[in-house]
Amino acid sequence: MSSFFRNLGPIYIEQIKRIIDCRTINLDDDSSFNNLVGINFVNSQSLSFLYDDQKLAKNYFPNSTIICTEKKIDELSNKQMLIIVKDVQNTLAVLSKIFYRSLSKNEISKLNRPVIGENSNISKKSSIENGAILGKNVLINDGVKIGYNCIIGDNSNIDTNTVITNTILGDNVNIGRNSSIGQKGFGFAIKKDANIDIFHIGRVILKSGVSIGSNCSIDRGSFSDTIIGENTYFDNLCHVAHNVIVGNNSVFAAMTGIAGSAKIGNHVMAGGQSGISGHINIGNNVRIAAKSGVFNDVKDGTSVMGNPAINMFSYLKKYKKYYGSK
């Protein structure tokens, strides 16, 4: 698997206590943690987190320690190892920089030279960093930058001035000009005097057959990946925020914006200037009318319209009632 960061673990609880105001439950003084991960990726000796409003599929994560506030304690097993804090988001922002960092220029220079597949056409005015792997029949145009350890699948086409970092592309992916793929997402802790960025360890994964228009941006995930499914198309001027998951065979018209951690199914179609709120679920075979603002979950096979978006037929009925005679 491509690595885009350095894991600085193990980190010991005594180190955490020196920089975070916290108390611990079921933890020894010599406890250590190998990584800081999202709740769906917990493993032995990992440190994870839960927000107050986060729903739980289970209440016990053995061999892992959870960061949470006092409000969350009663929802978890009395066996659970816990670090109790006042502000989970602020804690994540601080600890993410203790656990992880980007590769230095010196480290990148020591990576293997880029691997470029046969019959690929790479512009001399492009930049391909060490560790990158490009497949067969790849076209890289002027001004393109491919960051270290990125993977570009066979028959992919990257147009002029696009920047790709922290990203894995499948086969037959097309990306338009002036797009930015894999930059850090809009995740941080709000502080009165100086906000604190969260180090994003996730990637962008564009599966085979994906098409991204010009002037688009797709943020990498914070503690999970941002994923676009097979044969999904984005028009120009679209934005996809961190941790978003989009299914297969979906289409998004120009200026669509998808906020962080939204989950979107297969065969979804969204009209131009649609806005999809974060942390919601959009089902399969959903239709979203242009300029709609989607703030709540949408069930399979539903068509929605308006701002806030509601069932399209209900919207049209109300529209005709109020405006039909004007």
C-alpha positions, 0 to 999 in steps of 0.5 A: 500500500502506498504510504503518504505520511510517517507514523511516529508511534508508539506514543505513550500515555505520559506524553499525551497527558503532558499536552492534553488535559485529560483523565484515563479509565482502565489504562496503565501508566505505561500504556502506549498507542501505535496509531490514531485512527477512525473508529472503523479502523481500530486495531490492537493498541490503537487510539480512536475517538468518538464524538458526543453525537456519534452513533455506536454499532457496538459499545466495546472495542477490546485492545483499543483506547477511545477518546471521548467526553464525559457524556459518552462514558455511559454508552460504552462498556465499563471494560473500555479503555478511555481517555476523557477530554473536554473537547474531542476535536481539539484533542484530535487536532493536537494529537494528529501532529504527534502521531503523524507527519508528511515525508520530508524532501530528503525522505522523498528523494530516497524513494524509488524513481518513478515507474512509468508503464509502456506507451505512456506519454509524459510531458517534459513540462510535468513533474512526477515525484519519486515513488509514483507508479504510472500504468500503461498508456497514461497521458500526462499533460503540461504543468501536471504534478503527480506527488510521491507514492501516487498510483495512476492506473492504465489508460488514464489521462491527466489534463493540463495543470492538475495536481494529484497527491495522496491519491490512487487512480484506477484504470481509465480515469480522466481528470480535466485541467486545473483540478486538485486531487488529494489535498488536505481536507477542511478539518480543524479545531476552532480556537479563539486565537488560532485554529488547529489543523488536523493532520489528514492521513486518508487518501483519495481513491478514484476507481476505474472509469471515473471522470473528473471535470476541470477546476474540481477539487477532491480532498483526501480523508482525515482518518478514512479515505475519500472514495469515488466509485467506478464509472462515476462522472463529475462535471466542471467546478465540483468539490468533494470534501474529506471522507466522502464515499460515492458509489458507482455509475453516478453523475454530478453536474457542474458546481455540485458540492458534497460536504465531509463524510457524506455517503452516496450510493450507486446510480445517483444523479445530481443537477448543477449547483446541488449542495449535499450536506455532510454526515448524511446518507444518500441511497441508490438511484436517487435524483437531485434537482439542480440547485437543491440543498440536501440536508437529510438522508434520502432513501433509495429511488427517491427524487428530491428538489428544493432548498431544503430538498424534499420529495420532488412531487411534493415540492412541485405540488406546493409550488403549483399551489402557491405560484401556479396562477401567477 
